[in-house]
């Protein structure tokens, strides 16, 4: 039974490491507005990954067949229309990252470059009319918190050291804390 479980786990790990490529063909089924001009406009795809959009973005809603402004959404947003015409400057939105991450800007799969969010950065839509341009939100891990175990042991050393000092060192709490430091000093935590 252990061997079977090991094989299943190995297969699951193998499939978990494989990446899935994306291409423009995956996006050809999007409904685009009647005003979409394949000779001047592009389709911009924003992939938020684990984060959500902080800013308002104008997107085309297939259900109502009109443009609307959205915020606080994640996943993948498809932006079409006059805002993403070729050679036009597009202000990339800020992203609220998932816990434990910081937002680091956007990465364009087409040109392999990173772009900042907000009006100071911007992204110039390439002159590739009718094409799909994919931008992915990039994250980096937040700074690790301090040594939690060390903080807890420091507090416990002082508390129990004070108690030992009162009980066994005639009320000298500093001697009790020194004793606890000596006892716990040999532990490798």
C-alpha positions in Angstrom: 0.0 0.0 0.0 2.9 2.4 0.8 4.4 1.8 -2.6 1.1 2.6 -4.4 0.7 5.8 -2.4 4.3 6.7 -3.2 3.8 6.2 -6.9 0.5 8.3 -6.8 2.3 11.1 -4.9 5.2 11.0 -7.4 2.8 11.3 -10.3 0.9 14.1 -8.6 4.1 16.0 -8.0 5.2 15.5 -11.6 2.0 17.0 -12.9 2.1 19.8 -10.4 5.5 21.0 -11.8 4.3 21.1 -15.4 3.4 24.6 -16.6 0.5 25.3 -18.9 1.2 27.6 -21.8 -1.2 30.2 -23.0 -1.7 31.4 -26.5 -3.9 33.8 -28.4 -6.0 30.9 -29.5 -7.3 30.5 -26.0 -8.7 34.1 -26.2 -10.3 33.9 -29.6 -13.6 33.0 -28.1 -14.1 36.3 -26.3 -17.0 38.3 -27.4 -15.7 41.7 -28.5 -17.7 44.9 -28.9 -19.0 46.0 -32.3 -16.6 49.0 -32.0 -13.6 46.7 -31.9 -11.4 47.4 -34.9 -8.9 44.6 -35.5 -6.8 47.0 -37.7 -6.1 49.4 -34.8 -7.1 47.8 -31.5 -5.6 45.0 -29.5 -6.9 42.6 -26.8 -5.2 43.2 -23.5 -5.3 40.5 -20.9 -4.4 41.3 -17.3 -3.7 38.2 -15.1 -3.9 39.1 -11.4 -2.8 35.7 -10.1 -3.5 35.6 -6.4 -4.2 39.3 -6.1 -7.1 41.6 -6.9 -7.4 44.9 -8.8 -7.2 48.0 -6.6 -8.2 50.5 -9.3 -11.2 50.9 -11.5 -10.8 49.3 -14.9 -13.1 49.7 -17.9 -13.8 46.3 -19.3 -16.3 44.9 -21.9 -19.0 42.8 -20.2 -20.2 40.1 -22.5 -23.4 39.6 -20.6 -24.7 43.1 -21.0 -22.8 43.8 -24.3 -21.5 47.1 -22.9 -18.5 48.6 -21.1 -18.4 48.8 -17.3 -16.0 49.8 -14.6 -14.9 47.1 -12.2 -12.6 47.0 -9.2 -11.7 44.4 -6.6 -11.7 41.6 -9.1 -9.0 39.1 -9.7 -8.2 36.2 -12.0 -8.0 37.3 -15.6 -9.5 40.4 -17.1 -9.8 41.0 -20.9 -9.7 44.6 -22.0 -10.7 45.5 -25.5 -11.8 48.7 -27.2 -10.5 52.3 -27.7 -8.5 52.2 -24.4 -6.1 49.7 -25.8 -5.6 51.0 -29.3 -2.1 50.4 -30.7 0.5 53.0 -29.7 -1.6 54.3 -26.9 -0.4 54.7 -23.3 -2.3 52.5 -20.9 -2.1 53.0 -17.2 -1.7 49.6 -15.5 -3.7 49.1 -12.3 -2.4 48.7 -8.8 -3.0 45.2 -7.3 -3.9 44.2 -3.8 -1.7 41.1 -3.2 -2.6 38.0 -1.3 -1.4 37.8 2.3 2.4 37.2 2.5 3.1 39.0 -0.8 3.9 42.4 -2.1 2.9 43.7 -5.5 5.9 44.3 -7.8 4.4 45.5 -11.0 3.4 43.9 -14.3 5.3 41.5 -16.6 4.5 41.5 -20.3 4.8 38.1 -21.9 5.1 39.5 -25.4 8.3 41.6 -24.8 9.6 40.1 -21.6 9.8 43.4 -19.8 8.5 44.6 -16.4 6.2 47.6 -16.1 5.2 49.6 -13.0 1.6 50.2 -12.1 0.0 53.7 -11.9 0.3 56.9 -13.9 4.0 57.3 -13.3 4.8 54.1 -15.2 2.4 53.1 -17.9 2.5 50.7 -20.7 2.5 51.7 -24.4 0.3 49.3 -26.3 2.5 47.8 -29.1 1.6 48.4 -32.7 0.3 44.8 -33.1 -3.4 45.4 -34.1 -5.8 42.4 -33.6 -3.3 40.6 -31.3 -3.6 39.5 -27.7 -1.1 41.0 -25.2 -0.9 39.3 -21.8 0.4 41.1 -18.7 0.9 39.2 -15.4 1.0 40.7 -12.0 4.3 40.0 -10.3 4.8 39.5 -6.6 7.6 39.0 -4.1 7.3 37.6 -0.6 6.8 40.0 2.3 9.6 40.4 4.8 9.6 37.5 7.3 8.5 38.4 10.8 11.0 38.4 13.7 12.1 35.3 15.6 8.8 34.4 17.3 10.3 31.5 19.2 13.1 33.6 20.5 10.7 36.3 21.7 8.5 33.7 23.5 11.5 32.1 25.2 12.8 35.5 26.2 9.5 36.3 28.0 9.3 32.8 29.6 12.9 33.1 30.8 12.1 36.4 32.5 8.9 35.1 34.1 10.1 31.8 35.3 13.5 33.3 36.2 11.7 35.8 38.4 9.7 33.0 40.1 12.8 30.9 40.7 14.6 34.0 42.0 11.8 34.6 44.5 11.6 31.0 45.6 15.2 29.8 45.6 17.5 32.9 45.6 15.9 34.9 48.5 13.9 37.2 46.3 16.8 38.0 43.8 14.9 37.8 40.5 18.0 38.7 38.5 19.8 35.6 39.8 16.7 33.5 38.8 16.7 35.0 35.3 20.5 34.3 35.0 19.8 30.7 36.1 17.1 30.3 33.4 19.5 31.8 30.8 22.1 29.2 31.8 19.6 26.3 31.6 18.1 27.4 28.3 21.4 28.6 26.8 22.4 25.0 26.0 19.3 24.5 23.9 19.7 24.9 20.1 16.3 26.3 19.0 
